[in-house]
Amino acid sequence: MEILRVSDLKKTYGKGDTAVEALKGINLSVQKGEFIAIVGTSGSGKSTLLHMLGGLDRPTSGSVSIDGKDIFTLKDEELTIFRRRKIGFVFQSFNLVPVLSVYENIVLPIELDGNIPDKEFVDQIIDTLGLTEKRNAYPNQLSGGQQQRVAIARALSSAPQVILADEPTGNLDSKTSQDVLGLLKVIGDKYSQTIIMITHNDEIAQMADRIIRIEDGLIVSKEV
């Protein structure tokens, strides 16, 4: 079942002689439960693409459909609500709130949406990610790997259909990176989450079901 479709997606920054074509017509179909790695050098357009998939920036032309909904037909406020409910984000910087505990950081997006967290579901995620003993700790009491696991738990807590991860292991050593990505894959399989991850690390990318290579704003290969 298709969960995400990208059709002729283009993004140009600037105008005239200073215009930069970041995306030159991207087409992509992603199935529910897939784990996809998007790889490319700096400036290839991979981060721009991820921002478009998450509705963080609007394209010059083209469309992104998630669960059959063209997200760029939504007004800004509608898009914000859609993003909060359907998409989870994991960034290279953990973006944890320092004055909140691990548990409070994890359920924050749910509470911001005015909902009550599903405690059993959140506890399952915390347990799977090995954070049970740290649930009442604060971010400054955690290692980098633990902080990234909290960020992953937060992204998963509202049961979004798509998880977008932008260089999620960029601040971690190789062993911790493998551990964190392994857990992300386990979680994705367990809850049928679709994961789209950007990385410049080919070794990390090999953990995905499919590798999408992007160069100069175009997809140049799709490897299973």
Steps between C-alpha positions, in 0.01 A plus 500: 500500500639836393534747788696778327524623142720777363414630153731722291615688810706811425649765725684812385654750740552855380425650159673586176877457483520410871234226482601161640307188399512286814253241365452449126204263479492225762263202461478245778255243638534359852308203639361478852760349736800563271832619642665723239839669510559807284870553439695771323785742544463841663297724270341210310149602607432221751424732795278719280312187395450390862370845595249479213388151604432633849324814385763720665549689174279540193615398150520720194288237322398137531322314778553285808215270604494324837228242558326630186503866609690761295654687793567820307129554435471564877519848649789566740300431818344185352844382388641554850226281651539235228877493555462465877263204463636315199877567495772442759834681474843390626778753448879487539470740794282330757285811573400380846355746751760514782251572782279201412563138596544223244132401528382863479712560189358188334132589553542874431371490136188310609424751775565794266227349278262508798490123539568259785795263436431128461708403803520131410618575145755758620627256764549235229710742294703602806563135585595403142748788484655402834400820678288361785759576767550851359136607470528752787850622409569835332681544165824620664517169689499295177768397250471611137366160398239508774391851401456388140290203616279745691465706180398184313250407773352852479462467122322166543281589799208640300506192270568702180479326165835632378826558690745743337856480635759760395853366565371347827839352593715795387601586858561141611800267477477204261412236763227716655376588149456132414318437829264796459422419136445135588243604760333740256466213251360266768245764605405564137438129440312458828255784440497496116651848489634636172849644551679733260852583609762733357862400547837552334625175660477203260551251782199641687298509175552125452262440794208634293268297275573733208766761426410808296803687363456866415742726312451859382132496591416178314463135602776308323439151639264290712666196655319222686 
